[in-house]
Amino acid sequence: MIQALKAKRKSKKGFTLMEMLIVIAIIAILVAIAIPTFSGAQKKAQYAADMANVRAWYAESLVKNMAEGTALPTTGTGSYNGSKLQMSSATVTVAGTTADDFTVTYDPKDSDTTKYKPVTFPTPAEKAKT
């Protein structure tokens, strides 16, 4: 009789409910750790993409002005017509009317000002080279 029960017990395959609950709990903990990390990386990538796009638009505007004689974008916040900004609250401000004093300021307007600071093009290092 005892051997019959042991044989029957060995023939059952699968996982117990407790084992399944433990696996689900471990997966939930890993997901809870990964989501904030992914969110931070996504925001960092959006900031980097915006910076690259604004810098490229700044350079394109200067080249068109110098090579083709087109007017520089007008001063203010509504004159940016480059690639769509990835950070939803970001703004681009243009100042200057000549190539020598033309500047573009990108402001991500983020609550975390230690990571995502406003940047003006040309940067002070770029101005020092000229």
Secondary structure, 3 states (H helix, E strand, C coil): CHHHHHHHHHHCCCCCHHHHHHHHHHHHHHHHHHHHHHHHHHHHHHHHHHHHHHHHHHHHHHHHHHHHCCCCCCCECCCCCCCCCCCCCCEEEEECCCCCCCEEEEECCCCCCCCCCCEEECCHHHHHHC
